[in-house]
Amino acid sequence: MRNIRLNGSSITVLAVVKGLTSEADAVERAYGEVRPDAIAVSISREELTGLRNREDYDRYEPSDLEIIYQAFLERFGEVRLPPPAFVRALEISERDGAAILPLDMNDEVYTEAYCQSVSTSDMIRESLFARRATGRHYDLTDPIAFARSWDAKVNRASGFRELEEAREKHMAEALRNLGRRYHNILAVVECERSDGVVAILENGAGSAAPALPDS
């Protein structure tokens, strides 16, 4: 975990591997250590609404890339969708009354950022990667190393890298906004974006994000 102090507020960033069941326990432990008054998660407003609709969990159909990712990730333990780390964050919020808020771009903002960043050639490169993903070599040292090496290959095209950097800036600014309302925040962030979010918070960079609604 990484801790950042901003204007009198404490923001603790927990990097998690999306999909790995054991990450739910990591969130529980972090919550017990930090005892935050708010939990922030690196998903969109719409995705948080989807997490609350538990009857839809079994209806989710993963993409071909997600199926391949899951096959590699299962080397490190059980894998489930939606990501257990975010599910546990929601369960803790409902159990203990802590606020839970989304950090990522909502669908409209993400679509605009996608159209601005990703070109046709970027999409072609992504399609080619999807066809060859099973034959690529990844860092299988540990789950985080794998997730980050997978991410580096998926987002190899400049447009997709730019899009992910925009997400990091958005989430960092969202955390700054939350820091004006809450004194102690636990941010549960996918490991692929966590270092970027922390670096932006520490360096004071990033563009403005809209104010976040209450949970």
Protein Blocks (a to p, Z undefined) as FASTA:
>chain_A
ZZddeehiacddddddehiaklmmmmmmmmmmnopabdcddbdfklmmmmmmmmlmmmpc
cdfklmmmmmmmmmnoccddddfklmmmmmmmmmnopacddfbdcfklmmmmmmmmmcfk
lmmmmmmmmmmmmmpccdfkbmmlmmmmmmmmmmmpfklmmmmmmmmmmmmmmmmmmmmm
pcbdcddddfklmmmmmmmmmnopacdddddddZZ
